């Protein structure tokens, strides 16, 4: 299942993680772990925020993904199922099928 991982890092902990080199290390480890098809970095609500779009095979992957972010960055995370344009077209096409 394609998923979006939103990672929000509190300012104070983020500042510390930038200064001691933890932030880039944790981001790189996350990228290596989940192998996202896309990753975007921005500011949301005044906090460092990352969006990763990746394939999550099983819900049991959530601790492997989240715990390093929680423990090293004090991050808040959200995992949301998402679709690309092809997925949306497929889903909408299925609605047009006659129901039995």
VOSE-158688 format. One record per atom (N, C-alpha, C): atom name; chain; x, y, z. Coordinates in steps of 0.02 Angstrom, whole numbers. Layout:
% VOSE-158688
atom;mol;u;v;w
CA;A;X;Y;Z
...
***
This chain:
% VOSE-158688
atom;mol;u;v;w
N;A;42;-59;0
CA;A;0;0;0
C;A;45;62;0
N;A;29;108;-44
CA;A;66;172;-46
C;A;44;213;15
N;A;92;242;49
CA;A;78;281;108
C;A;118;346;107
N;A;92;395;144
CA;A;127;457;155
C;A;146;460;229
N;A;209;470;242
CA;A;234;479;310
C;A;249;553;319
N;A;215;584;367
CA;A;229;654;384
C;A;268;653;450
N;A;326;684;450
CA;A;368;688;509
C;A;375;761;529
N;A;355;777;590
CA;A;360;845;615
C;A;406;846;676
N;A;458;887;672
CA;A;508;890;725
C;A;500;954;765
N;A;493;948;832
CA;A;488;1008;873
C;A;550;1053;865
N;A;540;1118;868
CA;A;594;1165;854
C;A;655;1154;898
N;A;645;1151;963
CA;A;702;1146;1009
C;A;742;1082;997
N;A;707;1025;991
CA;A;741;962;979
C;A;772;961;909
N;A;739;992;862
CA;A;767;997;794
C;A;831;1038;793
N;A;831;1094;830
CA;A;892;1135;833
C;A;950;1095;861
N;A;937;1059;914
CA;A;990;1018;945
C;A;1014;965;896
N;A;966;933;860
CA;A;984;880;813
C;A;1023;907;753
N;A;1010;968;733
CA;A;1050;999;679
C;A;1120;1012;704
N;A;1126;1039;764
CA;A;1192;1058;791
C;A;1236;997;805
N;A;1206;941;828
CA;A;1248;883;844
C;A;1252;832;787
N;A;1220;848;730
CA;A;1225;805;671
C;A;1175;747;669
N;A;1132;744;719
CA;A;1083;690;722
C;A;1031;695;667
N;A;1007;755;652
CA;A;952;763;604
C;A;968;733;535
N;A;1024;753;503
CA;A;1037;724;437
C;A;1048;648;440
N;A;1076;624;494
CA;A;1088;552;501
C;A;1021;514;505
N;A;975;539;545
CA;A;910;505;554
C;A;870;509;490
N;A;873;565;455
CA;A;837;571;391
C;A;866;521;341
N;A;932;516;336
CA;A;963;469;290
C;A;945;397;308
N;A;945;380;372
CA;A;927;313;393
C;A;854;298;376
N;A;810;348;383
CA;A;740;339;366
C;A;732;326;292
N;A;767;365;251
CA;A;765;356;179
C;A;789;285;160
N;A;842;263;191
CA;A;869;196;177
C;A;820;142;199
N;A;785;154;255
CA;A;739;104;282
C;A;676;98;240
N;A;646;154;220
CA;A;581;150;186
C;A;585;157;110
N;A;643;177;85
CA;A;653;185;13
C;A;594;222;-21
N;A;584;285;-3
CA;A;527;322;-31
C;A;533;335;-105
N;A;475;338;-138
CA;A;476;358;-209
C;A;484;433;-215
N;A;468;469;-161
CA;A;479;541;-159
C;A;486;563;-87
N;A;526;615;-76
CA;A;534;644;-9
C;A;537;720;-17
N;A;498;755;25
CA;A;496;828;23
C;A;506;855;93
N;A;539;912;98
CA;A;556;943;162
C;A;532;1015;160
N;A;498;1035;215
CA;A;469;1102;218
C;A;462;1123;291
N;A;427;1178;300
CA;A;409;1202;367
C;A;332;1201;369
N;A;305;1171;421
CA;A;232;1167;430
C;A;217;1186;503
N;A;178;1237;512
CA;A;162;1259;580
C;A;223;1283;618
N;A;273;1308;582
CA;A;334;1333;613
C;A;383;1279;633
N;A;371;1216;611
CA;A;415;1161;630
C;A;444;1128;568
N;A;504;1100;575
CA;A;534;1062;521
C;A;489;1002;506
N;A;473;993;442
CA;A;426;940;423
C;A;451;906;360
N;A;444;840;359
CA;A;461;800;300
C;A;401;759;280
N;A;394;750;215
CA;A;342;706;187
C;A;378;653;145
N;A;364;590;161
CA;A;393;534;124
C;A;336;494;94
N;A;341;477;31
CA;A;292;436;-3
C;A;325;369;-18
N;A;297;315;9
CA;A;331;250;5
C;A;280;193;6
N;A;304;134;-8
CA;A;262;75;-7
C;A;269;42;62
N;A;213;35;96
CA;A;212;2;161
C;A;178;-65;152
N;A;216;-119;153
CA;A;190;-186;141
C;A;144;-209;196
N;A;161;-193;258
CA;A;122;-216;316
C;A;120;-162;370
N;A;65;-161;407
CA;A;59;-114;463
C;A;113;-127;516
N;A;137;-189;519
CA;A;189;-206;568
C;A;254;-169;557
N;A;261;-135;500
CA;A;321;-95;487
C;A;320;-29;527
N;A;263;-9;552
CA;A;257;56;584
C;A;307;67;641
N;A;317;18;686
CA;A;368;30;739
C;A;438;40;711
N;A;457;3;660
CA;A;524;10;630
C;A;532;79;600
N;A;478;106;573
CA;A;480;172;542
C;A;477;227;594
N;A;431;222;641
CA;A;418;276;688
C;A;465;281;748
N;A;482;225;777
CA;A;520;228;840
C;A;586;267;834
N;A;627;257;782
CA;A;688;298;778
C;A;674;373;774
N;A;620;392;741
CA;A;601;462;736
C;A;577;490;803
N;A;538;449;839
CA;A;514;469;905
C;A;573;477;954
N;A;615;425;955
CA;A;667;423;1006
C;A;725;472;994
N;A;743;483;932
CA;A;801;526;920
C;A;783;599;907
N;A;723;611;880
CA;A;704;680;863
C;A;644;706;902
N;A;612;663;940
CA;A;551;684;975
C;A;497;702;924
N;A;500;671;865
CA;A;455;689;810
C;A;384;664;822
N;A;337;700;792
CA;A;269;676;785
C;A;264;647;715
N;A;231;590;708
CA;A;224;562;641
C;A;151;546;626
N;A;135;548;562
CA;A;70;527;538
C;A;82;482;477
N;A;47;426;473
CA;A;51;382;416
C;A;-18;379;386
N;A;-23;397;321
CA;A;-88;403;288
C;A;-86;364;221
N;A;-136;322;208
CA;A;-138;291;141
C;A;-150;345;89
N;A;-115;339;32
CA;A;-122;387;-23
C;A;-125;350;-90
N;A;-148;386;-141
CA;A;-152;359;-209
C;A;-114;404;-257
N;A;-89;375;-310
CA;A;-64;416;-365
C;A;-120;421;-416
N;A;-109;455;-471
CA;A;-161;466;-521
C;A;-187;400;-550
N;A;-142;352;-561
CA;A;-163;287;-587
C;A;-208;250;-538
N;A;-190;252;-474
CA;A;-231;220;-423
C;A;-301;251;-421
N;A;-303;317;-425
CA;A;-367;352;-424
C;A;-410;331;-484
N;A;-380;330;-543
CA;A;-417;311;-603
C;A;-445;240;-596
N;A;-404;195;-570
CA;A;-426;125;-561
C;A;-484;122;-511
N;A;-478;159;-457
CA;A;-531;159;-407
C;A;-596;189;-434
N;A;-590;243;-471
CA;A;-650;275;-500
C;A;-681;231;-554
N;A;-640;197;-593
CA;A;-666;151;-644
C;A;-706;95;-613
N;A;-684;71;-554
CA;A;-721;17;-522
C;A;-790;40;-500
N;A;-799;104;-488
CA;A;-864;130;-469
C;A;-913;128;-528
N;A;-886;132;-588
CA;A;-928;132;-648
C;A;-951;62;-667
N;A;-921;11;-638
CA;A;-940;-59;-652
C;A;-1009;-72;-624
N;A;-1051;-108;-663
CA;A;-1118;-125;-637
C;A;-1111;-171;-577
N;A;-1151;-159;-527
CA;A;-1148;-201;-466
C;A;-1196;-260;-474
N;A;-1175;-315;-448
CA;A;-1217;-376;-453
C;A;-1253;-389;-389
***
